[in-house]
């Protein structure tokens, strides 16, 4: 992911289409992170299956499982850092303290190929 989407210098977010998305808690043990990612991916598959079946109750339950996995990973819910910095998850980067950093990335990016 880091090749496609830049990570903020503090390692809290990655940026997609100008929007910040919170990264998983880096303090999670590798085995625990792997287990939780497995739960997340299974829940996402359940969302797709429920949508395909047009089963709103199953979809709602699957989305709740996605949310729970993301909370356990630290991507949602209480922040995993403890320095009191606010959470900018899902904010447009231009409206956050990361705006100047992100603008510098655009200046450093190679021009698009023709």
N, C-alpha and C positions, 0 to 999 in steps of 0.2 A: 504494500500500500504506500509506503513512503516514497517509492519511485514515481507514482502517479500523483499523489496528494501530499503537499508539503505539511510537515508537522511544525507547530509553533516551537520557538526556541526553548520554552519551558517544558515541552513534552506533554502538555495537557490536551491539545487538540490537533486534529488534522483539518485541512480545508478542502471542501468540494464546492465548486461553482461559487466561490466567495463566501461560503457559510462555514462556521466553525462546528465541528462535531467532536465531542469529548472522547478521548482515548481510554482504553481500559486501564485499570489501576496497575502500574508497573510493579507494585509490591506483591502482587499475587504470585504464588509459586507457579512454576511452569506447568506442573501437573494439574493444579487447580484451574489455571487459566484454560488449559486444553479441555478439561472436563466441562467447564462452563461454556466454552465456545461450541462444544458438541451439543450441549443442551439448547443453545441459541439456534444453531443450524437446524436441529430437529424441530424446534418450535416454528421456525420459518417455513419449513416444509409442510408442517401441519396447517399453517395459514393458507398456503397455496392449495393444499388438498381440500380444505374446507370451502375455499372460494370456488374451486372447480365443482364441488358438490352443491354449491349454493346453500350452504348450511351456516346461517348467521350465528347460531349458538356455538357451534364448533369453532367458527372463526374468532368469535369473541374470546373463547377460552384459549385458543392458540395465541392470539395477540397478547393476552395476559401472561402467557408463558414466555413470550418474547420479551416483554417488559421486565419480568422477574429476572430472566437471565442477564439482561442488560444492566439491571440494578446490581446484581451480584458481581458483574464484571467491573462495575464502577462507571459505566458509560451513562447512566441515568441516576437520579436520586441524589443523595448527599455526595458532595465532592470527596475525592480521596486525598486531596492535599490538605494540609493543616496550617497554612500561613495566613488564612483569613481572606485570601483573594476571592473575588466573586466568580460565579460560574457564568460563562458566556456560551454555553452549549446552545447550538442552533441559532446563534446570533450571526448577522452578517458581519464579516470581519472588519469591514470599513467603519462600523459603528462601535468598535471596541478598542482597547489599548493596543491591539495587535495590528492596527491599520497601517502604521508606518512600516513595520516589518514586512507586511504583505505587499505594500506598494514597492518596496525595495526588491522583492522577488520578481515582480513584473519587469522592473528595469534590468535585472540580471538575466532574464529568460532569453534564450536565443530566438531570433525572429522565426515566424512560421515558415515552413517549406512551401515553395510554389509548385 
